[in-house]
Amino acid sequence: MKNKLLSLIAAMLCAICTMQVFSQDLIILRSGDEIQALVSEIGLDQIKYRKYENPNGPLYTLEKSKVFMIKYANGSKDVFSQEVVQPGTNQQSQGVPSQSEAKVEAEAIFPAPLQYRFGIRKDGSSLSDAEIRAILANYPEPLNYYTQGYGLQVAGSVLQWSVIGVLIYTAIKAKPLDPPESEEVAKKGLIVGGSLVVGWLTLSNIGSLKQRKAVDTYNAAIAKPAAYNIDLILNDAGVGLALRF
């Protein structure tokens, strides 16, 4: 009985740890080199990441033009096209806005919709927490949903690590004991660990639903047609109509 309980604890621990082991992203460069990483942010021109083997280490920056593809831990992929600039041209010196500037100006007038697929994305690229909050800054309702969902997911992550801690502690404490003491310790550990697993999955699921609601609410808000008024103008030149947005 003792061995069965300890085996069950070990199996649960291995299952949870396996989820952590395969949580790295893979950055594939155009040169063919690969980087095991934890992608933090994908900007217009740069990609920021931390090394997988040092998740609390420094934040590295990589030029987006050097990256061919990113394979994420959840199995999704982002493939990046390579922009070609004609030699001898200089957009800035000619007074022509760069591609990045033009994209920012266009998005300010016509905001792009968001997608929810293992996190919030725009144009297929995952967004960091700061980028999401910047996009939702002028939309209080979606921002409120996102903030709630983010908090719930953080709490779920805390419970996830707590499960690992409880199972490790239970295994260490029960191993040197003889039945029935070891069985009692193992049972209590499984009960506490199981409760934490339920809490972890519940909070994470509700958090995901909140974030999906944030995306749906935001997309509905930007899809609303602009309001406009038609005014009659009388002046010395005659009568005219003015369309005001």
Summary of the structure (lengths in Angstrom):
residues: 245
radius of gyration: 26.2
end to end distance: 75.2
largest distance: 103.1
contacts: 643
relative contact order: 0.12
helix: 48%
strand: 22%
